Amino acid sequence: MASSRFAPLQRLVISVAVLASFVTFLDGTVVTVALPAISRELGGGITTQQWVVDAYLITLSALILLAGSLSDAYGRVLVMRVGLIAFGIASVAVAAAPDPLVLIIARAAQGAAGALLVPSSLALITATMRSDVQSRAIGVWTAFTTAAQLVGPLLGGLFVDFLSWRFVFLINVLPIGVTLLLLARLKLNEKPSGVRVDWVSGILCAVGLGAVVFALIEQPNLGWGSPAIWLPGVIGAVLFALFLIRQQRSAAPLMPLSLFRVRDFAWGNLATLFVYAALSLNGFVIGVYLQQGAGLSATAAGLASLPMTILMILVSSRAGSWAGRFGPRIFMTVGPLVMAVGAVMLLLVAEKFDYWWQVLPAMIVMGLGLSLTVAPLTSAILGAIDESRSGIASAVNNAVSRVAGLLVVAMLTTIIGGTLDLGGFHNAAWVTAALLVLGGVVSWIGIRRNPAEEEPAADPAPAADPAPAADPTQR
């Protein structure tokens, strides 16, 4: 799974990190092609479809910060092991859900378990490797985890068409088992660091995001004038503001705002917000429209994104190496702009649908741009922060990407104009392109550091922020 240029311990770390993240990313995207089947069987229309996606993203986004802190406090291996077991149990509960409410609750539990996996897995890489080796490792991690997001719709389509949408959520049972076995072989000298975990901040973030998303999803049904909409919206915004205020004053913040004083980290996360909002919007719309609008089967809809998967596997790890040599700025600029061209090409989709001329060229262009973007983006952000705080830095970046997807899916009805027909599909393509252009422009303006020429910047966090002792296996 990893290159022979890596040492045995590094190969094992990369394998564990890839598989653990694969579970979370796969489950986040495999659901997209199952949404029409879920709504047919359980009811609820587009609102249920939005909630099936966003219930997962709410807890994943809100708790991933808390999970990053737990990872730094109690050790990445322990937190990852707990997350894998909990994710497996929640997956079974999703597959057995008898109605939309139980399904949504179980999806929220999945997201909470997934929050424990992503920061811990990527932090294993950033804590045990640095410089060019780290860039190449992140490239491998990015290739496989992003491929999981892209191949998810294909796997989901096969299960929907030939078995049931319920089996879609059991796909991850095998990788969970393999990861637990590999994790048992990974011997790292991790000890509890004594870092205090701010549980209050975790609650403020989770409830604040959840209330805002509830208002965004339900407002097309009830209207902004309804107290059931504006009241949760206001309360959620206030709670999230209190969360940010608490981060400024806490001795052990979940999201240390001091991290954002590192230029590449701050601008890189802003680029992440735009790029991942675009990816989430595109993935949702492609998966649903190709079935409900173009009349394709779930499997055919899943196959639509296969060219992006192939390009990610072929190019992404190489792009990570290029970023280590030449710096990430050019790739983070050109990549999103190329993807924007691909998004605009989706405007070729017409009432008389033809995948080969209307969708395939766009998928190839978007796949090329995505391959150039993701590994350099991750490398630039995490490489800018000291390795002792890699867990929380990874958590913040992943939280930003999940919140981006969370908000754009919550606003889906507004973006598409109420119905995901051809006009709504075209509206989504324009919004996707605009978000990607913003991501490229932000990267060109903000990213500066060349990791091949200078050591990663130290985290300017105040002395009150305790950091765990370095792992003796590092470097």
ZAMARGU-4260 file (C-alpha; in steps of 0.2 Angstrom, whole numbers, plus 5000, padded with zeros to 4 digits):
<rodrens>
0) 5000/5000/5000 | 5015/5011/5003 | 5031/5014/4992 | 5046/5003/4995 | 5056/5020/4999
5) 5047/5020/5016 | 5055/5010/5031 | 5045/4995/5038 | 5038/5005/5052 | 5033/5019/5041
10) 5024/5007/5029 | 5014/5000/5043 | 5009/5018/5049 | 5004/5023/5032 | 4994/5006/5030
15) 4985/5009/5046 | 4982/5028/5043 | 4975/5024/5025 | 4963/5010/5031 | 4956/5019/5046
20) 4953/5035/5036 | 4946/5024/5021 | 4932/5018/5033 | 4926/5036/5037 | 4928/5043/5019
25) 4920/5028/5011 | 4905/5029/5022 | 4903/5048/5019 | 4902/5045/5000 | 4895/5028/4998
30) 4878/5034/5004 | 4876/5047/4989 | 4869/5034/4976 | 4859/5025/4990 | 4849/5041/4994
35) 4835/5038/4980 | 4833/5020/4986 | 4832/5026/5004 | 4819/5039/5001 | 4809/5026/4991
40) 4808/5014/5005 | 4807/5025/5020 | 4800/5041/5013 | 4804/5059/5016 | 4810/5065/4999
45) 4824/5077/4998 | 4823/5082/5016 | 4827/5064/5022 | 4841/5063/5009 | 4849/5079/5016
50) 4847/5073/5034 | 4855/5056/5030 | 4870/5065/5023 | 4871/5079/5036 | 4867/5069/5052
55) 4884/5060/5048 | 4893/5077/5044 | 4886/5086/5059 | 4893/5074/5072 | 4909/5071/5062
60) 4912/5090/5060 | 4908/5095/5077 | 4917/5081/5087 | 4932/5080/5076 | 4940/5094/5085
65) 4937/5085/5102 | 4944/5069/5094 | 4960/5078/5089 | 4962/5084/5107 | 4958/5067/5113
70) 4971/5060/5101 | 4985/5071/5108 | 4980/5068/5126 | 4977/5049/5126 | 4987/5043/5111
75) 4982/5040/5093 | 4982/5022/5093 | 4970/5020/5108 | 4958/5033/5101 | 4958/5025/5084
80) 4954/5008/5091 | 4939/5015/5101 | 4933/5024/5085 | 4935/5008/5074 | 4924/4997/5086
85) 4911/5011/5088 | 4910/5014/5069 | 4907/4996/5066 | 4893/4995/5079 | 4885/5011/5072
90) 4886/5004/5054 | 4876/4989/5059 | 4863/5000/5067 | 4861/5010/5051 | 4859/4995/5041
95) 4845/4989/5052 | 4835/5005/5053 | 4816/5003/5051 | 4812/5022/5048 | 4820/5038/5044
100) 4822/5044/5062 | 4832/5029/5068 | 4842/5029/5052 | 4847/5048/5055 | 4851/5045/5073
105) 4862/5030/5069 | 4870/5040/5055 | 4874/5053/5068 | 4882/5040/5079 | 4893/5034/5064
110) 4899/5052/5062 | 4904/5053/5080 | 4914/5037/5079 | 4921/5043/5062 | 4927/5059/5071
115) 4939/5048/5081 | 4947/5040/5066 | 4952/5054/5054 | 4963/5065/5065 | 4971/5051/5074
120) 4976/5042/5057 | 4983/5057/5049 | 4992/5062/5065 | 5001/5045/5065 | 5009/5051/5048
125) 5013/5068/5053 | 5020/5063/5070 | 5032/5049/5064 | 5038/5057/5047 | 5044/5075/5042
130) 5050/5084/5027 | 5050/5075/5010 | 5046/5058/5017 | 5030/5066/5026 | 5025/5074/5009
135) 5026/5057/5000 | 5017/5048/5014 | 5003/5061/5014 | 5002/5059/4995 | 4999/5040/4997
140) 4987/5043/5011 | 4978/5056/5000 | 4977/5045/4985 | 4969/5031/4994 | 4957/5040/5005
145) 4951/5052/4992 | 4949/5037/4980 | 4938/5029/4994 | 4927/5045/4993 | 4926/5043/4974
150) 4924/5024/4973 | 4911/5024/4986 | 4897/5029/4974 | 4902/5014/4963 | 4902/5002/4977
155) 4886/5009/4984 | 4877/5008/4967 | 4882/4989/4965 | 4875/4985/4982 | 4859/4995/4979
160) 4856/4987/4962 | 4860/4969/4967 | 4857/4968/4985 | 4849/4982/4995 | 4854/5000/5001
165) 4856/4992/5018 | 4871/4982/5013 | 4879/4999/5008 | 4883/5003/5026 | 4891/4986/5029
170) 4904/4988/5016 | 4916/4995/5030 | 4916/4979/5041 | 4931/4971/5032 | 4942/4986/5032
175) 4938/4989/5050 | 4943/4971/5055 | 4959/4972/5045 | 4964/4989/5052 | 4961/4982/5070
180) 4973/4968/5066 | 4987/4980/5059 | 4984/4992/5074 | 4989/4978/5086 | 5006/4976/5077
185) 5009/4995/5078 | 5020/4997/5093 | 5022/5016/5097 | 5028/5022/5114 | 5013/5033/5117
190) 5008/5038/5134 | 4994/5049/5141 | 5001/5067/5140 | 4990/5075/5153 | 4983/5087/5141
195) 4966/5093/5148 | 4951/5090/5136 | 4938/5104/5135 | 4922/5095/5135 | 4911/5111/5136
200) 4919/5117/5120 | 4914/5101/5112 | 4896/5103/5117 | 4895/5121/5111 | 4902/5117/5094
205) 4891/5101/5092 | 4875/5109/5097 | 4879/5126/5088 | 4882/5118/5072 | 4868/5106/5073
210) 4855/5120/5077 | 4861/5130/5062 | 4861/5115/5050 | 4843/5111/5056 | 4837/5128/5052
215) 4846/5128/5034 | 4838/5111/5030 | 4821/5114/5036 | 4818/5132/5031 | 4812/5128/5013
220) 4798/5118/5022 | 4793/5130/5036 | 4800/5147/5030 | 4812/5159/5039 | 4798/5167/5048
225) 4794/5151/5058 | 4800/5151/5076 | 4804/5133/5073 | 4817/5139/5060 | 4824/5156/5066
230) 4825/5152/5084 | 4836/5136/5082 | 4846/5146/5069 | 4849/5161/5081 | 4853/5149/5096
235) 4865/5139/5085 | 4874/5155/5079 | 4876/5161/5097 | 4882/5144/5104 | 4895/5143/5090
240) 4901/5161/5094 | 4903/5156/5112 | 4913/5141/5106 | 4925/5153/5097 | 4926/5165/5112
245) 4930/5150/5123 | 4944/5145/5112 | 4952/5162/5114 | 4952/5160/5133 | 4954/5141/5136
250) 4971/5134/5142 | 4968/5119/5132 | 4957/5124/5117 | 4949/5112/5105 | 4953/5123/5091
255) 4968/5134/5096 | 4965/5150/5087 | 4984/5153/5088 | 4986/5140/5074 | 4978/5152/5062
260) 4993/5165/5065 | 5003/5153/5054 | 5000/5159/5037 | 5000/5143/5027 | 4988/5135/5040
265) 4976/5149/5040 | 4975/5152/5021 | 4976/5133/5018 | 4960/5130/5028 | 4951/5144/5019
270) 4955/5136/5003 | 4950/5119/5010 | 4933/5127/5015 | 4929/5132/4997 | 4937/5116/4988
275) 4928/5104/4999 | 4911/5113/4999 | 4912/5111/4980 | 4917/5093/4981 | 4903/5089/4992
280) 4890/5098/4982 | 4896/5090/4966 | 4896/5073/4974 | 4878/5074/4980 | 4871/5081/4965
285) 4880/5069/4953 | 4874/5054/4963 | 4856/5059/4965 | 4853/5068/4948 | 4860/5054/4937
290) 4847/5042/4944 | 4832/5053/4947 | 4835/5065/4932 | 4844/5055/4919 | 4837/5039/4923
295) 4853/5029/4926 | 4854/5014/4938 | 4863/5016/4955 | 4878/5006/4948 | 4879/5017/4932
300) 4878/5033/4943 | 4892/5026/4954 | 4903/5022/4938 | 4901/5040/4933 | 4915/5046/4945
305) 4927/5031/4941 | 4938/5042/4930 | 4941/5053/4945 | 4946/5038/4956 | 4958/5032/4943
310) 4967/5049/4941 | 4968/5051/4960 | 4977/5034/4962 | 4989/5038/4947 | 4993/5056/4951
315) 4990/5060/4969 | 5005/5052/4977 | 5016/5060/4964 | 5008/5077/4966 | 5013/5075/4985
320) 5031/5072/4980 | 5030/5087/4968 | 5023/5098/4982 | 5038/5093/4993 | 5050/5098/4980
325) 5042/5114/4972 | 5030/5120/4986 | 5012/5118/4986 | 5006/5135/4980 | 5006/5132/4962
330) 4997/5115/4963 | 4984/5122/4975 | 4981/5136/4963 | 4980/5127/4947 | 4971/5111/4953
335) 4955/5120/4959 | 4955/5131/4943 | 4956/5115/4932 | 4942/5107/4943 | 4932/5123/4940
340) 4933/5120/4921 | 4927/5103/4923 | 4912/5109/4933 | 4907/5121/4920 | 4908/5107/4907
345) 4894/5099/4916 | 4883/5112/4909 | 4883/5101/4893 | 4871/5089/4902 | 4854/5091/4893
350) 4837/5083/4893 | 4843/5070/4880 | 4857/5063/4891 | 4873/5056/4885 | 4886/5051/4898
355) 4901/5049/4886 | 4900/5067/4879 | 4891/5077/4893 | 4898/5069/4909 | 4914/5059/4906
360) 4925/5074/4899 | 4920/5084/4915 | 4925/5070/4926 | 4942/5068/4918 | 4946/5086/4919
365) 4939/5087/4937 | 4949/5071/4942 | 4965/5079/4935 | 4963/5095/4945 | 4958/5086/4961
370) 4974/5075/4959 | 4984/5090/4959 | 4976/5099/4973 | 4972/5087/4988 | 4990/5081/4993
375) 4998/5098/4991 | 4984/5106/5001 | 4985/5093/5015 | 5004/5094/5015 | 5005/5113/5016
380) 4993/5114/5030 | 5000/5101/5042 | 5018/5104/5037 | 5016/5122/5043 | 5012/5116/5061
385) 5025/5108/5074 | 5023/5089/5074 | 5019/5089/5093 | 5002/5097/5089 | 4999/5087/5073
390) 4983/5079/5080 | 4974/5095/5083 | 4980/5103/5067 | 4974/5088/5057 | 4957/5089/5067
395) 4955/5107/5063 | 4958/5105/5044 | 4947/5090/5043 | 4933/5099/5053 | 4934/5113/5041
400) 4932/5101/5026 | 4917/5093/5034 | 4909/5109/5039 | 4911/5115/5021 | 4901/5099/5015
405) 4889/5100/5030 | 4884/5118/5025 | 4883/5116/5007 | 4872/5101/5008 | 4861/5110/5021
410) 4859/5124/5008 | 4856/5112/4993 | 4837/5117/4991 | 4842/5135/4990 | 4856/5132/4978
415) 4846/5121/4966 | 4831/5132/4966 | 4820/5119/4975 | 4821/5104/4964 | 4835/5094/4957
420) 4829/5094/4939 | 4840/5099/4925 | 4840/5117/4929 | 4844/5113/4947 | 4859/5103/4941
425) 4865/5117/4931 | 4864/5129/4945 | 4874/5117/4956 | 4887/5116/4942 | 4889/5135/4942
430) 4890/5136/4961 | 4903/5122/4961 | 4914/5131/4948 | 4913/5147/4958 | 4918/5139/4974
435) 4933/5131/4966 | 4939/5147/4958 | 4938/5155/4975 | 4949/5140/4982 | 4962/5143/4968
440) 4963/5162/4971 | 4964/5160/4990 | 4978/5148/4988 | 4988/5159/4976 | 4986/5174/4988
445) 4989/5166/5004 | 5001/5151/5002 | 5019/5155/5003 | 5030/5142/5012 | 5041/5129/5001
450) 5043/5114/5012 | 5058/5108/5003 | 5068/5124/5008 | 5063/5127/5026 | 5058/5117/5041
455) 5040/5118/5046 | 5035/5133/5056 | 5033/5131/5075 | 5016/5133/5082 | 5015/5150/5089
460) 5003/5143/5103 | 5006/5152/5120 | 5015/5142/5134 | 4998/5138/5142 | 4995/5126/5128
465) 5003/5110/5134 | 5010/5098/5121 | 5014/5080/5122 | 5031/5073/5123 | 5038/5068/5106
470) 5037/5050/5101 | 5054/5042/5101 | 5050/5033/5084 | 5049/5050/5075 | 5061/5053/5061
</rodrens>
